[in-house]
Structure formats: C-alpha cells, structure tokens
Amino acid sequence: FADLADMSLSGDITVEGEITVPVGAPSPDEDFSTLDEPVRETIMRDLKAVGKKFVHVMYPKKSSTLLRDWDLWGPLVLCVSLALMLQGGSADSKEDGGPQFAEVFVIIWFGAVVITLNSKLLGGTISFFQSLCVLGYCVLPLTVAMLVCRLVLLAGAGTISFVVRLLVVLAMFAWSTLASTAFLADSQPPNRKALVVYPIFLFYFVISWMILTFTPQ
Amino acid sequence: RHPLATFFHLFFRGSAIVTYLFCDWFSNSFVACFVTILLLLSFDFWSVKNVTGRLLVGLRWRNQIDEDGKSHWVFEAKEVSTVAASSEVEAQIFWLGLIICPVIWTVFFFSTLFSLKLKWLALVIAGISLQTANLYGYIHCKLGGQKSISRTTSFV
C-alpha cells in the first residue's frame, strides 16, 4: 500500500452543495405515547449533560465530545449565583443591590460575547455558542472562590483573611483560565494562541477582581 | 390533543410578562424579580424549542456540531397530510403565542429605554433575544417546506 500512502492531499478543498433532509423522516416523538414520558426524558438528558460538563471543568482534559454538546444552562446558573453573591459589596450600596446585580450579568455575558467574536475574527474553528458555553462553564472555579471568600469574610475582614482570599482567588483564577484555554486554544492556529488567550485572561481577571474586592456592608 | 403542552407554551411566556409588569406588587427586591423573570424566560425558551414546537406543530430546529467542529443549524418539519380540527386550534395558539410575545418585549424595551429604568434593560434584551430566537427558528422551519432545509452557517 505504499502508493496509497503517497496520495496525501495538502491544502484546503472547498466543497459546496446542498443537503436535502427528507421531510418524511421519522420525527422524534412518534415513539412516545404519553406526553410526560418524553419530556421527563428530555429534561433528564439535559440535566445529565449539564452535570457532565461541570465535572469536565473541574478536571479539564481536551474532549471534543464535550464541546459538541453545548448548552447554556450551566453558564446561566453560575452567572446568577455569582451575581447573587456579589451583591451589596460596593461602597455606595444604599439601594437593594439592583445595579450591581445587572452589572455582573452584563459584564459576564458581554465579556464572553466579545471574546467569542475575537476568536472568530482570528479565524477560530469553534462555533459561537460552543465558545460561550466553555467560557460560561469555566466560571465555576471562580464561583467556588466567591463562596469561599464570603465564608472567610464571615470570620473577619483583617489582613489574614485578605491573604487567604487572595490565595484562593488566585488559584481559582488560574484554574479557570487554564480550563478554558485547554478547550479554546486548540481551535486556533498556533501563532495566534496568545492573541486568543489574552482576552480570556483579562475576562477572568476582571471577575476575580470583583470577587477579591468584595467587602460586605 | 396536547392540552398540557399548549398550557405550558403560554404559561411561561405569559408569567414572564405578567411578572415584569407587576413586579412591584410581588416583591420589593429587584434581584428576586430579575432572577424569576430570567428563569421563566429560560424555561420558556427550552420548552418551546424542545417540546411544544415538536408536539403542537411538528416542527423542530436545533444546532448540530459534527466531528470536525462545523456547526449546522438543522430545521426539520414533519409532513402533515391530514390536519385535525383540534390541532388547527393548537397550531394557531402556538403561532399567536410565538409572535405576540416578542412584540410585547420589544414594546417593553422602548418603554424601559425612554423611562430610563436602565437596570431592567439587560433583562428585556435577554427576553427579546430568547423569544425572537424561537420565532426565527420556527419560521425558518415552516418556510423550509419540502426543499433543502438544512444549511451550514460558517460564522455561528
């Protein structure tokens, strides 16, 4: 088979065409007889997918199956919990924490969208929602850091507590950045990895800054 | 044929709108209202996309990513040879609910913008995008018909 081994194709070949999906294809609900059963299965399937992704964030290894099955439930839950925990932490919080809550939301989602656009414009192969999914899920370590910081702050707000919080936030920030770059940087050509990693670094840095400078009133 | 699906189709969207309009009656806390409405909008998006469209009108749209990382938007339509009277009504309710709610959220967008209650803006924008996404997806399914209805979008 030596001849076949020489027949390698270099370069990109563009293939165009149309795919027709036959409309009479069996739709997914024909097997189900009751309404409740399929819905429960759909819910369980989605919940399991979300749980699997949380586990993957804590032990990041590159896995293409994880990326293919994206969802935004995890990022939503993490964003809401982080925003709830970050409430009332600024100097002039006489109101009920409304603007800060919306601010955290906007920062996280807008930041993730900007990073995704950046990586798309740099020629990345990952899709828009996949990238949002990964960035959102990798906020998990920082949410854990926020939880730890709030617990530490219950004990006191002195120098020791600050040092502990600093170390925890630094560790989780590094974890978040490494986890997300493990998934995202591979979709870029090698000479552009730094250009992609830097905004991610900045994004998690801003979130870590918000967490570290949180002091409850 | 699917009264529960019809109910839930309208329930989440309707409750989100009602909660937004009357949030001051329910609770003083902005955060509680924000989170409640956001959760209602998310549940509505998920149930309309995955359940009610499939059951009420036989349409489905989704995003599929194949092995080399390319993302495809797939729009499927079930061939309906006979349309029973009850499913006509359900289809009408489905489309009415699908169309009216994004319009209402757009009205909220302008009212929020001009009354300068900007802290609600993020929520209204989220509502508009979620509901418009479903509307766009289903219209695409409906118009796809018998022709090639699967296309590759290279950007998204």
Interface residues (C-beta under 8 A of the other chain):
Chain A: E18 I19 T20 V21 V23 G24 A25 S27 P28 D29 L35 P38 V39 T42 D46 S64 L67 R68 D69 W70 W73 L76 V80 L84 Q87 D96 G97 G98 P99 F101 A102 F105 V106 K120 T125 I126 S127 F128 F129 Q130 S187
Chain B: H2 L4 A5 N28 S29 F30 V31 F34 V35 L38 S42 W46 N50 V51 R54 L55 G58 R60 N63 I65 D66 E67 D68 G69 K70 S71 V74 E76 A77 K78 E79 K119 L121 A122 L123 G145 Q146 K147 S148 I149 S150 R151 F155 V156
